[in-house]
Structure formats: structure tokens, C-alpha cells
Amino acid sequence: MRPQLGWADLAGRSVGVWGLGVEGRASVERLRRMGVDPVVVDDRPTTPDVLATDAGGLDALARCEVVIRTPGMSRYRPDVEGLSARGVTVVGGLGLWLFDAPLDRVVCVTGTKGKSTTTSIAGHLATGLGLRCVLGGNLGPPPFAPDAPTDADLWVIEVSSYQATDLAVTPPVVAVTSLHPDHLDWHGSLERYYDDKLSMTSQPGARVCVASADDERLRARTDQLGPNVRWVTAADADGWWEPLGLLGRHNALNAAIARAVLIEVGVTGADDDATVAAACAGFEGLPSRLRRVHSAGPVEFFDDSLATNVLPTIAALDAFEGRPLALLVGGHDRGIDYEPLAARLAARSATAPTFVLTLPTSGDRIAETVAAQPDAPPTVRCADLDEAVRVAHAWAREDGGVVLLSPAAPSFGQFADYRDRSRAFLDAARRCG
């Protein structure tokens, strides 16, 4: 049983905030405005008023009634589980907000990949159809931040698997875009990741889950998707989604899911193709998600830095079917299986020139997996992103090809975050001409 608590229930209690990311800072400020002076703890504090977890912070949290943890901190960490075992209620800020929110005006979107784009499309369409729409959750500001809007016609909330473990209630309409192995270091196992990710669809209040019929893993887990499922395919976007200006069949699917969500919520005009096509106008794709960022002569450079596992990288490859393509792939190694990507690259190389450039630290493993495929494309192991861009550009300019950064891995250890990796890619591309 997940804690049945909302923000209003924290008044007059002893509360700790553990982790000072975006959500953590919003939690601290909200509590202080409520008149609650929280204990603030971080694994790596940068100011003297914040306790270090391993230097008295954990003991201070154990004396609290409620602790709000940052989503990036695994609920399965021994010290987190230890707090729960000592009677401390461990919650998340998004779960607290949903418990008090007007759920009939909230939609939650999750999925291994595609959730940010789907959330953004849903928000853009809702606004174009005349609603006051607020985006939040894993995308944008936390909806519980002190200065976040408190009145809207619709909230579209992106929910990560980290946040899903905190939700005690579910809005009537939710969406799942995809399911693929990811975040195994946080969840501890593949099955637990799937269970945690999909738990959002069936908490009290759920009515219907809009889900990708193109995803075999989701179809195999229909019984975990709540009381009713509305299956959607990329073909459901035919005839109206082109004004969004997005590439790839996977984005057609994201658009179809976004529209189906609005139909289920009862948004006026969402069921009319012409009206929805008009609402698509003016959409700007999200940064670092399959965007053309530069050209040097006949070569086009596309940034897909947010592709942090195999699924979106395969989708990105499919967006350039038939074109010569140099793929820059690799990053922080989380131990995921690269066999499906290697197989897709081998199949692609039979129909279009394909060149693979791998990056540390998962690059060696990716290169070995690709090389083991029959008809494997040529692969070069590069020391860093600069080298990979230079080599890729030299190859691609022979045929006017595409240089695609779609790493299938996070940026940890080499870059501050995926945005920093995007900036480095663009800088390197510009040096090519």
C-alpha cells in the first residue's frame, strides 16, 4: 500500500527532503511557504545548511515522520529501504501533488521512450484546441512548485519510472508510449522496472490506458495496463500529423497517442482530423530529439542526444531509410543488450550505406556486438565525440549523407548531461564547415 498523502497532509509534521535536484528544491520551497521547516539532506551537499547523507544526514532523516526523496534516488537503495523499515514514510513530490490534484483534469504519460515528445504534442494540441494547458512532471517544472499554475483546464504530466513508484492514485486517463529495458541500475531488475513503470496505469482512479499497439512488450502485459486499454498505432496519425514537422514513424505514433489521450479526456475538436491538423501548426520539437542542427556542404547533422537506450536509436535509424548514414553511438555503459541495435544496423547496411562510430564507455561492447552480425556495417571505435564527428563527416560527404548522434546510452561521466552532449556535438559539427 503506497502512502495516502497529499501536500496538505504535511502541515505540522516533521518532514525531510532528501536530494536537491529540481524537484528537491521545489519541495523545500513549498514546505517553507507552508510553514514547515524541513530537514534538508543531499548525498553531495554544496552549501553548509544542507546535511550530507553520510555525515549525520541519514540519522536526521530517520527522526522525521515523512521524507520526500528526489526521483533520481532509487527507492531500493538500502538506506532508503532502511528509513521505511524504521517507520518513516518515504514519498515523492509528484505523488503528493497527484493525491490532491483535480484528477479529471490531469493526464499522465509514461513510457521508456517517447513520453516527452508525446507530452509536448498533447500540450500543444490542447492549447491549439482552446484549453489552458500546463505541462509538468519529468518534463518542465514540477506541478507542485510554489509558483506553478494552480488553475488549468488540463495538466499533462510526464511520469518517469522513478516517479511512478510514488503514485498512490492515477488520473482517469493515462498513456504508455513504449516499454524497453532501461534504468536497471535504479530498479534492480528488468521485471521490477517493467512493474514499476506500468504501476502508474492501475492505481485507484484509473479508467483507461492509451497504449502503443506497435509495442510487443506492452501487448504482452495487457493485464498490467489497468481496467481498459485503448490501443493506438502509428497509422492512426495518417492524414493530420504532418504539420507537426517531426521525423519518423515513432513520432507518428507519439502524435497518435497524444491525440487519443485528448479524445479520452473529452477535449472538444480532438476527434476531428481537420481541426487537429490546424492545431498542429507552430509545434517546435524538443531539443536533442532527432533535430537537424547543422549542415556542412551536402552533409546534414542530426542531434538525438536524448536517445539513451536502444529503442529510440533504432527508431531514429528508421527515420532515414534509404539514405547514407553515419551513426555515432555509445556512452555510459549500463549493461543493456545491444543485440537488437546491432541486428537493425546489419539489416540497414544491406539497403543503404551505413557507418558506425562508437564512443566510450559502451563503445567497445557495441562495436563487438555489431561486428558479430552477418553483413555487419563498417565500424570504427573513436576516442571521443570530436573524433567521431570528424570521421563521420569525411565519410558522409562522399554521398551527401547524414551524421546522426543517437547514442543509445546516457552521457554520465563525459558530459554534464544530454544537453551538454548536444552542445558538444553541434560545436564539432560546425567545425566541419
GUTORZA-504358 format. One record per residue (C-alpha): residue number from 0; x, y, z. Coordinates in pm, 1 decimal. Layout:
# residues N
@k->NUM | x->X | y->Y | z->Z
...
This chain:
# residues 433
@k->0 | x->0.0 | y->0.0 | z->0.0
@k->1 | x->152.7 | y->328.4 | z->-109.2
@k->2 | x->129.3 | y->624.1 | z->131.3
@k->3 | x->-205.2 | y->803.4 | z->102.1
@k->4 | x->-68.6 | y->1153.2 | z->149.0
@k->5 | x->-100.1 | y->1490.6 | z->-20.8
@k->6 | x->92.5 | y->1812.4 | z->31.5
@k->7 | x->-176.8 | y->1945.3 | z->264.2
@k->8 | x->-118.6 | y->1649.6 | z->497.2
@k->9 | x->238.0 | y->1762.9 | z->569.9
@k->10 | x->137.4 | y->2074.4 | z->765.7
@k->11 | x->252.5 | y->2044.7 | z->1125.8
@k->12 | x->464.9 | y->1735.6 | z->1062.7
@k->13 | x->839.6 | y->1683.4 | z->1077.7
@k->14 | x->948.4 | y->1649.8 | z->715.3
@k->15 | x->1279.9 | y->1581.8 | z->545.6
@k->16 | x->1378.6 | y->1647.6 | z->185.6
@k->17 | x->1641.9 | y->1409.1 | z->51.1
@k->18 | x->1814.9 | y->1521.6 | z->-266.5
@k->19 | x->1835.2 | y->1872.5 | z->-407.6
@k->20 | x->1761.8 | y->1835.7 | z->-776.2
@k->21 | x->1484.6 | y->2030.1 | z->-946.6
@k->22 | x->1212.5 | y->1850.7 | z->-751.3
@k->23 | x->1402.1 | y->1867.4 | z->-423.9
@k->24 | x->1444.7 | y->2243.1 | z->-440.7
@k->25 | x->1076.9 | y->2285.6 | z->-528.7
@k->26 | x->981.8 | y->2065.8 | z->-232.8
@k->27 | x->1192.1 | y->2269.7 | z->10.3
@k->28 | x->1041.3 | y->2597.4 | z->-107.0
@k->29 | x->686.2 | y->2464.6 | z->-96.7
@k->30 | x->730.1 | y->2332.1 | z->255.8
@k->31 | x->874.5 | y->2661.0 | z->377.9
@k->32 | x->581.8 | y->2852.4 | z->232.0
@k->33 | x->354.2 | y->2611.3 | z->419.4
@k->34 | x->532.1 | y->2700.0 | z->743.1
@k->35 | x->722.5 | y->2370.7 | z->759.4
@k->36 | x->1097.9 | y->2395.0 | z->819.0
@k->37 | x->1231.4 | y->2076.3 | z->657.7
@k->38 | x->1546.2 | y->1879.9 | z->729.5
@k->39 | x->1742.0 | y->1905.7 | z->403.3
@k->40 | x->1987.5 | y->1629.8 | z->309.0
@k->41 | x->2186.5 | y->1556.2 | z->-5.0
@k->42 | x->2444.5 | y->1293.5 | z->-96.8
@k->43 | x->2681.4 | y->1570.2 | z->-210.9
@k->44 | x->2577.6 | y->1898.6 | z->-48.0
@k->45 | x->2720.8 | y->2222.5 | z->-183.3
@k->46 | x->2611.0 | y->2459.8 | z->95.8
@k->47 | x->2664.5 | y->2437.7 | z->472.8
@k->48 | x->2291.1 | y->2445.7 | z->552.3
@k->49 | x->2241.4 | y->2106.9 | z->381.0
@k->50 | x->2341.8 | y->1789.5 | z->563.6
@k->51 | x->2543.8 | y->1519.5 | z->392.6
@k->52 | x->2373.4 | y->1180.4 | z->382.4
@k->53 | x->2678.5 | y->1000.4 | z->523.4
@k->54 | x->2765.4 | y->1270.1 | z->778.1
@k->55 | x->2461.6 | y->1283.6 | z->1002.0
@k->56 | x->2200.5 | y->1342.7 | z->733.5
@k->57 | x->2058.8 | y->991.4 | z->732.9
@k->58 | x->2016.9 | y->995.9 | z->1111.0
@k->59 | x->1838.7 | y->1330.8 | z->1085.5
@k->60 | x->1600.7 | y->1191.4 | z->824.3
@k->61 | x->1527.2 | y->891.5 | z->1047.3
@k->62 | x->1385.0 | y->1132.6 | z->1307.3
@k->63 | x->1132.7 | y->1271.3 | z->1056.5
@k->64 | x->777.5 | y->1149.3 | z->1009.5
@k->65 | x->786.4 | y->1194.9 | z->631.8
@k->66 | x->1078.1 | y->1211.8 | z->387.2
@k->67 | x->1037.8 | y->1341.0 | z->31.0
@k->68 | x->1305.0 | y->1176.7 | z->-184.2
@k->69 | x->1439.1 | y->1302.5 | z->-513.9
@k->70 | x->1329.1 | y->1081.4 | z->-807.0
@k->71 | x->1686.2 | y->1001.4 | z->-907.9
@k->72 | x->1745.4 | y->826.7 | z->-576.4
@k->73 | x->1640.9 | y->465.9 | z->-606.9
@k->74 | x->1361.8 | y->358.8 | z->-377.0
@k->75 | x->1551.8 | y->30.2 | z->-348.3
@k->76 | x->1870.7 | y->175.9 | z->-206.7
@k->77 | x->1943.1 | y->8.2 | z->127.4
@k->78 | x->1941.2 | y->340.3 | z->313.3
@k->79 | x->1605.3 | y->435.7 | z->159.9
@k->80 | x->1454.8 | y->98.3 | z->245.3
@k->81 | x->1608.9 | y->132.7 | z->589.3
@k->82 | x->1415.7 | y->452.5 | z->654.7
@k->83 | x->1089.6 | y->281.2 | z->562.9
@k->84 | x->1176.1 | y->-10.0 | z->790.3
@k->85 | x->1219.3 | y->237.0 | z->1079.4
@k->86 | x->867.5 | y->371.9 | z->1030.0
@k->87 | x->947.9 | y->680.3 | z->820.9
@k->88 | x->700.3 | y->745.3 | z->538.7
@k->89 | x->902.4 | y->791.8 | z->216.4
@k->90 | x->718.1 | y->974.8 | z->-60.4
@k->91 | x->777.0 | y->1172.3 | z->-380.7
@k->92 | x->669.3 | y->1524.5 | z->-461.0
@k->93 | x->470.8 | y->1426.3 | z->-769.9
@k->94 | x->280.7 | y->1159.9 | z->-577.7
@k->95 | x->189.8 | y->1417.1 | z->-312.2
@k->96 | x->63.3 | y->1656.1 | z->-580.3
@k->97 | x->-147.4 | y->1394.9 | z->-760.2
@k->98 | x->-315.3 | y->1291.9 | z->-434.9
@k->99 | x->-464.5 | y->1643.1 | z->-404.6
@k->100 | x->-499.5 | y->1726.3 | z->-777.9
@k->101 | x->-828.6 | y->1751.7 | z->-972.8
@k->102 | x->-766.5 | y->1417.4 | z->-1141.9
@k->103 | x->-1038.8 | y->1460.4 | z->-1403.9
@k->104 | x->-824.8 | y->1744.9 | z->-1544.4
@k->105 | x->-493.3 | y->1555.7 | z->-1532.9
@k->106 | x->-336.0 | y->1317.0 | z->-1784.3
@k->107 | x->-21.5 | y->1119.0 | z->-1704.4
@k->108 | x->213.8 | y->996.5 | z->-1977.5
@k->109 | x->487.4 | y->739.1 | z->-1926.3
@k->110 | x->695.3 | y->503.3 | z->-2140.2
@k->111 | x->1057.3 | y->405.1 | z->-2182.8
@k->112 | x->1089.0 | y->644.9 | z->-2474.0
@k->113 | x->855.7 | y->887.4 | z->-2647.3
@k->114 | x->693.2 | y->1022.1 | z->-2332.6
@k->115 | x->845.8 | y->1370.9 | z->-2353.9
@k->116 | x->750.1 | y->1416.6 | z->-2718.2
@k->117 | x->401.7 | y->1274.5 | z->-2658.5
@k->118 | x->352.9 | y->1503.4 | z->-2358.8
@k->119 | x->466.0 | y->1804.5 | z->-2562.2
@k->120 | x->241.1 | y->1718.8 | z->-2856.4
@k->121 | x->-58.9 | y->1666.3 | z->-2628.4
@k->122 | x->2.8 | y->2002.5 | z->-2463.3
@k->123 | x->46.2 | y->2178.8 | z->-2797.0
@k->124 | x->-271.7 | y->2027.0 | z->-2940.7
@k->125 | x->-470.7 | y->2102.6 | z->-2626.7
@k->126 | x->-360.3 | y->2465.6 | z->-2641.4
@k->127 | x->-444.9 | y->2482.9 | z->-3011.8
@k->128 | x->-789.5 | y->2345.9 | z->-2931.3
@k->129 | x->-850.8 | y->2630.2 | z->-2688.0
@k->130 | x->-754.1 | y->2488.6 | z->-2348.3
@k->131 | x->-532.6 | y->2638.7 | z->-2081.5
@k->132 | x->-283.0 | y->2354.2 | z->-2063.5
@k->133 | x->10.3 | y->2309.2 | z->-1826.1
@k->134 | x->293.5 | y->2060.4 | z->-1882.7
@k->135 | x->492.0 | y->1925.2 | z->-1590.9
@k->136 | x->639.7 | y->1630.0 | z->-1408.8
@k->137 | x->953.4 | y->1484.9 | z->-1560.8
@k->138 | x->917.3 | y->1744.7 | z->-1838.4
@k->139 | x->919.2 | y->2107.3 | z->-1732.9
@k->140 | x->872.1 | y->2245.6 | z->-1381.9
@k->141 | x->724.1 | y->2028.8 | z->-1106.3
@k->142 | x->348.7 | y->2092.6 | z->-1084.4
@k->143 | x->385.6 | y->2131.6 | z->-706.9
@k->144 | x->644.0 | y->2410.1 | z->-730.3
@k->145 | x->525.0 | y->2711.4 | z->-526.7
@k->146 | x->487.6 | y->2932.1 | z->-835.0
@k->147 | x->341.2 | y->2665.7 | z->-1065.7
@k->148 | x->-7.4 | y->2734.5 | z->-1205.0
@k->149 | x->-282.9 | y->2619.9 | z->-972.8
@k->150 | x->-569.9 | y->2652.6 | z->-1218.4
@k->151 | x->-576.2 | y->2500.0 | z->-1564.9
@k->152 | x->-817.0 | y->2324.2 | z->-1795.7
@k->153 | x->-571.1 | y->2036.5 | z->-1832.1
@k->154 | x->-239.7 | y->1924.1 | z->-1683.1
@k->155 | x->-33.8 | y->1684.4 | z->-1896.4
@k->156 | x->222.8 | y->1523.7 | z->-1667.9
@k->157 | x->519.9 | y->1320.7 | z->-1785.8
@k->158 | x->598.3 | y->1044.3 | z->-1536.0
@k->159 | x->929.9 | y->859.7 | z->-1522.6
@k->160 | x->966.4 | y->511.5 | z->-1378.3
@k->161 | x->1145.5 | y->677.4 | z->-1084.5
@k->162 | x->835.4 | y->883.8 | z->-1008.8
@k->163 | x->581.9 | y->611.0 | z->-1081.6
@k->164 | x->682.1 | y->421.6 | z->-767.3
@k->165 | x->544.7 | y->711.4 | z->-556.9
@k->166 | x->196.2 | y->738.4 | z->-706.3
@k->167 | x->-90.0 | y->624.9 | z->-484.5
@k->168 | x->-361.3 | y->744.0 | z->-724.8
@k->169 | x->-396.9 | y->759.7 | z->-1102.7
@k->170 | x->-590.7 | y->1005.1 | z->-1320.1
@k->171 | x->-875.3 | y->851.3 | z->-1521.2
@k->172 | x->-670.2 | y->876.7 | z->-1844.1
@k->173 | x->-305.6 | y->769.8 | z->-1870.9
@k->174 | x->-77.9 | y->678.6 | z->-2160.7
@k->175 | x->215.7 | y->442.0 | z->-2214.6
@k->176 | x->426.1 | y->507.0 | z->-2524.0
@k->177 | x->670.1 | y->213.7 | z->-2515.1
@k->178 | x->837.0 | y->-46.2 | z->-2298.5
@k->179 | x->1201.0 | y->-148.4 | z->-2330.0
@k->180 | x->1483.3 | y->-244.1 | z->-2090.7
@k->181 | x->1619.2 | y->63.8 | z->-1914.0
@k->182 | x->1726.2 | y->201.2 | z->-1574.4
@k->183 | x->1814.4 | y->-145.0 | z->-1446.4
@k->184 | x->2065.9 | y->4.1 | z->-1203.0
@k->185 | x->1784.1 | y->204.0 | z->-1035.2
@k->186 | x->1517.6 | y->-68.2 | z->-1029.2
@k->187 | x->1744.6 | y->-364.9 | z->-967.7
@k->188 | x->1598.4 | y->-597.0 | z->-1231.3
@k->189 | x->1419.6 | y->-590.3 | z->-1564.3
@k->190 | x->1091.0 | y->-723.9 | z->-1431.6
@k->191 | x->1088.8 | y->-475.5 | z->-1145.1
@k->192 | x->1148.3 | y->-194.1 | z->-1395.0
@k->193 | x->851.5 | y->-308.8 | z->-1602.8
@k->194 | x->632.9 | y->-348.4 | z->-1293.4
@k->195 | x->727.2 | y->-6.7 | z->-1156.9
@k->196 | x->683.5 | y->165.4 | z->-1492.9
@k->197 | x->338.0 | y->18.0 | z->-1550.4
@k->198 | x->216.1 | y->56.0 | z->-1192.0
@k->199 | x->101.2 | y->408.5 | z->-1279.9
@k->200 | x->-173.1 | y->269.1 | z->-1502.0
@k->201 | x->-366.0 | y->82.0 | z->-1234.5
@k->202 | x->-364.2 | y->278.6 | z->-910.8
@k->203 | x->-706.0 | y->387.9 | z->-772.7
@k->204 | x->-885.5 | y->621.2 | z->-1014.0
@k->205 | x->-766.9 | y->463.4 | z->-1341.4
@k->206 | x->-1027.1 | y->436.2 | z->-1619.9
@k->207 | x->-840.1 | y->389.1 | z->-1948.9
@k->208 | x->-480.4 | y->348.7 | z->-2063.3
@k->209 | x->-387.1 | y->468.1 | z->-2412.3
@k->210 | x->-105.3 | y->239.6 | z->-2524.1
@k->211 | x->107.1 | y->160.3 | z->-2829.2
@k->212 | x->-25.3 | y->-140.2 | z->-3015.8
@k->213 | x->307.2 | y->-144.7 | z->-3202.6
@k->214 | x->493.8 | y->-246.5 | z->-2884.8
@k->215 | x->510.4 | y->-621.5 | z->-2829.7
@k->216 | x->614.5 | y->-586.7 | z->-2466.5
@k->217 | x->311.8 | y->-373.6 | z->-2386.8
@k->218 | x->74.6 | y->-612.7 | z->-2560.5
@k->219 | x->223.6 | y->-898.2 | z->-2357.5
@k->220 | x->142.0 | y->-707.6 | z->-2037.4
@k->221 | x->-214.8 | y->-604.4 | z->-2113.9
@k->222 | x->-324.9 | y->-726.1 | z->-1771.9
@k->223 | x->-95.8 | y->-466.1 | z->-1609.7
@k->224 | x->-242.5 | y->-171.0 | z->-1800.5
@k->225 | x->-547.4 | y->-105.3 | z->-1585.7
@k->226 | x->-918.6 | y->-173.6 | z->-1634.1
@k->227 | x->-940.1 | y->-66.3 | z->-2002.1
@k->228 | x->-686.7 | y->-24.0 | z->-2281.6
@k->229 | x->-718.6 | y->187.9 | z->-2595.5
@k->230 | x->-461.8 | y->55.5 | z->-2841.0
@k->231 | x->-309.1 | y->305.9 | z->-3086.3
@k->232 | x->-81.2 | y->256.7 | z->-3387.4
@k->233 | x->128.7 | y->494.4 | z->-3596.9
@k->234 | x->-126.4 | y->453.6 | z->-3876.3
@k->235 | x->-377.9 | y->641.9 | z->-3660.0
@k->236 | x->-178.5 | y->958.6 | z->-3735.7
@k->237 | x->-228.2 | y->933.4 | z->-4113.4
@k->238 | x->-359.4 | y->1248.1 | z->-4275.3
@k->239 | x->-329.4 | y->1501.6 | z->-3994.9
@k->240 | x->4.5 | y->1492.6 | z->-3812.5
@k->241 | x->241.2 | y->1622.7 | z->-4084.6
@k->242 | x->209.0 | y->1991.1 | z->-3975.5
@k->243 | x->394.4 | y->1896.3 | z->-3656.4
@k->244 | x->710.7 | y->1874.1 | z->-3869.7
@k->245 | x->852.3 | y->1566.2 | z->-3696.8
@k->246 | x->1051.8 | y->1280.4 | z->-3849.7
@k->247 | x->992.8 | y->909.1 | z->-3823.9
@k->248 | x->720.8 | y->653.7 | z->-3772.7
@k->249 | x->783.1 | y->661.1 | z->-3396.8
@k->250 | x->682.8 | y->1026.5 | z->-3389.0
@k->251 | x->367.0 | y->947.4 | z->-3584.3
@k->252 | x->288.8 | y->702.5 | z->-3305.3
@k->253 | x->363.6 | y->964.8 | z->-3039.7
@k->254 | x->125.9 | y->1205.0 | z->-3213.6
@k->255 | x->-147.4 | y->941.8 | z->-3237.4
@k->256 | x->-117.6 | y->863.3 | z->-2866.9
@k->257 | x->-129.6 | y->1233.8 | z->-2777.5
@k->258 | x->-446.7 | y->1284.4 | z->-2977.9
@k->259 | x->-612.4 | y->970.9 | z->-2837.5
@k->260 | x->-545.7 | y->1098.2 | z->-2485.2
@k->261 | x->-724.6 | y->1424.6 | z->-2561.9
@k->262 | x->-1017.6 | y->1236.4 | z->-2713.1
@k->263 | x->-1045.2 | y->1022.8 | z->-2399.6
@k->264 | x->-1039.6 | y->1333.9 | z->-2179.9
@k->265 | x->-1321.1 | y->1478.9 | z->-2389.8
@k->266 | x->-1142.2 | y->1776.5 | z->-2545.6
@k->267 | x->-1370.7 | y->1944.0 | z->-2798.7
@k->268 | x->-1241.5 | y->1909.5 | z->-3154.8
@k->269 | x->-988.5 | y->1636.9 | z->-3075.3
@k->270 | x->-1188.8 | y->1382.8 | z->-3276.1
@k->271 | x->-1191.7 | y->1591.3 | z->-3596.8
@k->272 | x->-896.7 | y->1546.8 | z->-3836.2
@k->273 | x->-910.4 | y->1894.5 | z->-3989.1
@k->274 | x->-940.3 | y->2065.8 | z->-3651.8
@k->275 | x->-649.6 | y->1870.7 | z->-3505.7
@k->276 | x->-432.7 | y->1930.3 | z->-3815.0
@k->277 | x->-487.0 | y->2303.9 | z->-3771.0
@k->278 | x->-392.2 | y->2273.8 | z->-3403.1
@k->279 | x->-60.3 | y->2112.5 | z->-3506.3
@k->280 | x->65.0 | y->2437.6 | z->-3659.9
@k->281 | x->358.7 | y->2603.8 | z->-3488.7
@k->282 | x->483.1 | y->2299.5 | z->-3298.1
@k->283 | x->851.8 | y->2308.1 | z->-3214.3
@k->284 | x->1018.5 | y->1975.7 | z->-3149.9
@k->285 | x->1203.1 | y->1923.7 | z->-2825.1
@k->286 | x->1579.4 | y->1984.4 | z->-2813.9
@k->287 | x->1808.8 | y->1682.2 | z->-2854.9
@k->288 | x->1532.4 | y->1468.9 | z->-3002.5
@k->289 | x->1608.0 | y->1389.0 | z->-3367.3
@k->290 | x->1654.1 | y->1750.5 | z->-3475.0
@k->291 | x->1852.2 | y->1877.8 | z->-3771.3
@k->292 | x->2109.8 | y->2112.6 | z->-3618.7
@k->293 | x->2368.2 | y->2182.3 | z->-3891.2
@k->294 | x->2474.6 | y->2117.9 | z->-4248.1
@k->295 | x->2822.5 | y->2123.8 | z->-4399.4
@k->296 | x->2805.4 | y->2104.4 | z->-4775.3
@k->297 | x->2593.2 | y->1801.8 | z->-4866.5
@k->298 | x->2611.6 | y->1655.2 | z->-4513.3
@k->299 | x->2328.7 | y->1702.0 | z->-4263.0
@k->300 | x->2384.8 | y->1666.0 | z->-3887.2
@k->301 | x->2101.4 | y->1540.8 | z->-3663.9
@k->302 | x->2107.7 | y->1557.2 | z->-3284.2
@k->303 | x->1928.0 | y->1280.4 | z->-3096.9
@k->304 | x->2131.4 | y->1305.8 | z->-2776.4
@k->305 | x->1834.6 | y->1213.9 | z->-2558.4
@k->306 | x->1831.4 | y->865.3 | z->-2711.5
@k->307 | x->1972.7 | y->691.4 | z->-2406.7
@k->308 | x->1884.0 | y->332.7 | z->-2490.9
@k->309 | x->1842.3 | y->105.6 | z->-2791.2
@k->310 | x->1474.3 | y->171.0 | z->-2865.4
@k->311 | x->1493.3 | y->538.6 | z->-2974.3
@k->312 | x->1816.2 | y->481.3 | z->-3165.4
@k->313 | x->1650.9 | y->210.3 | z->-3375.1
@k->314 | x->1358.0 | y->447.5 | z->-3433.0
@k->315 | x->1598.6 | y->721.7 | z->-3542.2
@k->316 | x->1764.6 | y->488.0 | z->-3792.4
@k->317 | x->1425.7 | y->411.0 | z->-3943.7
@k->318 | x->1362.1 | y->783.8 | z->-3997.9
@k->319 | x->1645.5 | y->791.1 | z->-4256.1
@k->320 | x->1557.0 | y->481.4 | z->-4453.0
@k->321 | x->1749.9 | y->459.7 | z->-4778.9
@k->322 | x->1993.0 | y->744.4 | z->-4701.4
@k->323 | x->2366.9 | y->705.9 | z->-4636.0
@k->324 | x->2404.9 | y->738.3 | z->-4261.0
@k->325 | x->2690.5 | y->757.1 | z->-4012.2
@k->326 | x->2571.4 | y->669.0 | z->-3660.1
@k->327 | x->2753.5 | y->799.7 | z->-3352.8
@k->328 | x->2664.5 | y->563.3 | z->-3070.1
@k->329 | x->2788.4 | y->489.3 | z->-2718.1
@k->330 | x->2820.6 | y->649.8 | z->-2376.8
@k->331 | x->2784.0 | y->547.9 | z->-2014.8
@k->332 | x->2756.7 | y->168.5 | z->-2004.2
@k->333 | x->2454.3 | y->48.7 | z->-1807.6
@k->334 | x->2490.0 | y->-307.9 | z->-1927.4
@k->335 | x->2189.1 | y->-306.5 | z->-2161.8
@k->336 | x->2162.5 | y->-551.5 | z->-2451.6
@k->337 | x->2282.2 | y->-400.1 | z->-2780.8
@k->338 | x->2197.6 | y->-705.4 | z->-2990.0
@k->339 | x->1869.6 | y->-557.9 | z->-3127.5
@k->340 | x->2052.5 | y->-243.3 | z->-3239.9
@k->341 | x->2331.8 | y->-445.1 | z->-3399.5
@k->342 | x->2079.3 | y->-656.9 | z->-3589.3
@k->343 | x->1898.5 | y->-345.7 | z->-3713.0
@k->344 | x->2226.2 | y->-189.4 | z->-3828.6
@k->345 | x->2319.8 | y->-503.7 | z->-4018.9
@k->346 | x->1979.2 | y->-512.5 | z->-4187.6
@k->347 | x->2007.2 | y->-143.8 | z->-4275.5
@k->348 | x->2351.8 | y->-184.6 | z->-4429.9
@k->349 | x->2203.3 | y->-422.9 | z->-4685.1
@k->350 | x->1984.2 | y->-144.3 | z->-4825.0
@k->351 | x->2179.6 | y->179.1 | z->-4767.2
@k->352 | x->2539.7 | y->279.2 | z->-4689.1
@k->353 | x->2582.0 | y->264.0 | z->-4311.9
@k->354 | x->2882.4 | y->352.3 | z->-4097.8
@k->355 | x->2902.5 | y->305.5 | z->-3719.5
@k->356 | x->3129.6 | y->512.6 | z->-3493.9
@k->357 | x->3134.9 | y->404.8 | z->-3130.8
@k->358 | x->3211.0 | y->616.0 | z->-2824.4
@k->359 | x->3333.6 | y->528.9 | z->-2473.3
@k->360 | x->3249.1 | y->363.0 | z->-2245.5
@k->361 | x->2993.5 | y->129.6 | z->-2400.9
@k->362 | x->3151.4 | y->174.8 | z->-2745.2
@k->363 | x->3377.7 | y->-128.9 | z->-2730.0
@k->364 | x->3090.0 | y->-355.4 | z->-2637.7
@k->365 | x->2869.6 | y->-206.2 | z->-2910.0
@k->366 | x->3145.4 | y->-248.8 | z->-3169.5
@k->367 | x->3191.4 | y->-614.2 | z->-3074.5
@k->368 | x->2816.4 | y->-678.8 | z->-3089.4
@k->369 | x->2785.1 | y->-514.5 | z->-3431.0
@k->370 | x->3089.4 | y->-698.7 | z->-3569.0
@k->371 | x->2937.5 | y->-1032.5 | z->-3469.7
@k->372 | x->2643.3 | y->-977.4 | z->-3706.0
@k->373 | x->2643.1 | y->-1127.4 | z->-4056.8
@k->374 | x->2683.4 | y->-845.0 | z->-4311.5
@k->375 | x->2783.3 | y->-603.7 | z->-4034.6
@k->376 | x->2841.6 | y->-242.0 | z->-4141.6
@k->377 | x->3190.9 | y->-94.5 | z->-4106.9
@k->378 | x->3259.4 | y->18.4 | z->-3751.3
@k->379 | x->3525.4 | y->247.1 | z->-3604.9
@k->380 | x->3597.9 | y->293.1 | z->-3235.6
@k->381 | x->3658.3 | y->660.2 | z->-3153.2
@k->382 | x->3826.4 | y->812.9 | z->-2850.7
@k->383 | x->3577.3 | y->1096.5 | z->-2814.9
@k->384 | x->3289.5 | y->1281.7 | z->-2977.4
@k->385 | x->3513.5 | y->1526.1 | z->-3167.4
@k->386 | x->3697.1 | y->1244.6 | z->-3342.2
@k->387 | x->3371.3 | y->1065.5 | z->-3423.4
@k->388 | x->3218.8 | y->1376.2 | z->-3583.4
@k->389 | x->3530.0 | y->1440.9 | z->-3795.4
@k->390 | x->3549.1 | y->1083.5 | z->-3921.9
@k->391 | x->3174.1 | y->1065.3 | z->-3982.0
@k->392 | x->3173.1 | y->1390.2 | z->-4179.6
@k->393 | x->3460.2 | y->1275.7 | z->-4400.8
@k->394 | x->3267.3 | y->957.0 | z->-4479.5
@k->395 | x->2924.5 | y->1117.7 | z->-4526.7
@k->396 | x->3035.4 | y->1394.9 | z->-4764.8
@k->397 | x->3118.7 | y->1139.4 | z->-5032.1
@k->398 | x->2748.5 | y->1062.5 | z->-5083.3
@k->399 | x->2573.8 | y->1357.5 | z->-4918.3
@k->400 | x->2477.2 | y->1153.2 | z->-4616.4
@k->401 | x->2352.6 | y->1206.8 | z->-4263.6
@k->402 | x->2562.1 | y->1223.5 | z->-3947.0
@k->403 | x->2338.4 | y->1113.1 | z->-3661.3
@k->404 | x->2420.6 | y->1136.2 | z->-3291.7
@k->405 | x->2186.4 | y->882.8 | z->-3131.4
@k->406 | x->2398.8 | y->732.4 | z->-2853.8
@k->407 | x->2173.8 | y->459.2 | z->-2708.6
@k->408 | x->2341.9 | y->544.0 | z->-2378.2
@k->409 | x->2339.8 | y->820.7 | z->-2114.6
@k->410 | x->2601.5 | y->1094.6 | z->-2106.0
@k->411 | x->2725.0 | y->1031.4 | z->-1749.8
@k->412 | x->3099.2 | y->1060.7 | z->-1694.6
@k->413 | x->3184.9 | y->1254.4 | z->-2010.5
@k->414 | x->2925.8 | y->1533.3 | z->-2019.1
@k->415 | x->2721.6 | y->1721.5 | z->-1761.6
@k->416 | x->2400.1 | y->1590.2 | z->-1917.0
@k->417 | x->2244.4 | y->1514.4 | z->-2255.9
@k->418 | x->2216.7 | y->1888.2 | z->-2330.9
@k->419 | x->2590.2 | y->1929.2 | z->-2278.3
@k->420 | x->2647.2 | y->1637.9 | z->-2516.5
@k->421 | x->2421.3 | y->1810.0 | z->-2771.7
@k->422 | x->2623.1 | y->2131.6 | z->-2744.7
@k->423 | x->2947.2 | y->1941.0 | z->-2793.7
@k->424 | x->2804.4 | y->1767.3 | z->-3099.9
@k->425 | x->2690.9 | y->2095.2 | z->-3253.8
@k->426 | x->3029.3 | y->2258.6 | z->-3186.5
@k->427 | x->3208.6 | y->1966.9 | z->-3352.9
@k->428 | x->2966.5 | y->1975.0 | z->-3648.3
@k->429 | x->3026.4 | y->2345.9 | z->-3701.6
@k->430 | x->3399.2 | y->2286.0 | z->-3716.1
@k->431 | x->3333.5 | y->2064.8 | z->-4020.5
@k->432 | x->3221.0 | y->2369.6 | z->-4219.2
